[in-house]
Amino acid sequence: MSKAEGPLKTPDSRYLVVRGRLWRTSNPDLSDDERQRLVTQLMDARRAVGIAKRCGDAAAEQSAHEAVGVAKIALGERGPVWWTDGSPDLNRHMARNTPYAEWFAALEGAPAVVEQQ
């Protein structure tokens, strides 16, 4: 896949796949304006983490990490899932260990091997 195609997403668009690991996507029901506002908030919080680390300010770093978490929850990337069909949250699982294993193996050209969790 080329970078021009964008990140690899599962067929249901619930997850991005990065180095074989699933990462929950943002809630597609957010308006463009709301999504942009939350992404800006997230990026500001991530920058604040870096600044606090460079300054050695543990309290500011903790506060910035909390702000990252708040933004990610609001985006739907953490916290309660944004889908309503009862499917479990597989965030941070390796694709090969999930119901996406066959799909992912077909992309990789390798047989699906599901490890017991």
N, C-alpha and C positions, 0 to 999 in steps of 0.2 A: 504494500500500500504506500502510495506517495504522500508526502506531507500535504500536497494540494488537496487530497481527498479528505483531509481532516482525521481526527482520531478514530480508531476502530471502536464501533459501538456494537453491542449485542443486538440481535434481530428485533427485540422489543424496545430498544433504545433506553433501557433502564440503567445500563452500565457502559462506561468506557472501559477498554481493556488496555492496560499499560504493563508491558513485560509479563503478560499472562495473568495479571491480577485484575479483578473487577473493582471498579470505582463507581459509585452511584452518580448518575447524572443529575443535573438540576431539574426541578419540577417543570415540565413543559407547559403547564397551565399558567405559569407566571406571565404577566404582561411583559412586553419588551422593556418598557420603562422601569418596572419593578425589578426585573432581572438585572438591568444595567445599574440601577441604584445599589442593589445588593452586591454585585460584582465589584463595584467601586468601593463599597464598604469593606469587602473582603480584602481587596488589594491594599487599601489603606492600613488595615489591621496587620497584614503580613509584613508590610514595610515597617510598621511600628515594632513588630517582633524583632526584626533585624537591627533596628536602631537601638532597641533596649539591650539586645545581646552585645552589640559593639560597645555600648556604654557600661555594661556590667550592672545594669539596673534590674535586679531580679523581680521587684514588685511591678515595674512597668512591663517587663516581659510577660509575667503572669497575666496581667490585665490585657495585654495585646493578644495572647493566646486565647483568652476567654472571648475577646471580640471576634477572632477568627471563627471560633466555634459558633457564636451567635449568628454570624453571617452564613456559615455553611448550613446550619439548621434552617434558617429562613429560606435559603435556596433549595432545600430539600435534599442536600447531599449527605446530611447526617440527621439523626433523630428519627422520628416516625417516617415511614415510607410514604411516598406521594401517590402510589398506586392503590387501588381499592379492591383488587381481586383476591386478596389473602395470600399472595405469594410471599415467601420469606425474603428477608433482606440478606443478600449475599455479598454485601459491600466488603471489600478487602479479601475475599476468598480468591483462591487461584481458580481460574476458569476451568481447568481440567478436573477440579473436584466438585463441580456443580452440574446442574441440569444443562448447562451450556457446553459441556465437555465435547460432545460429538461435533457440534457446530464449530467449536474452536479448533479441534483436531483436524477437521476438514480444511480449515484455513491454513493451518500449519503444515498440512500434508502428512500428519503423523496419526497413528491410531489413538483413540481416546482411552486413557488409562485413568480410572477414577480411584483415588486413594480413599480409604476409610477415614472418616473424621472422628 
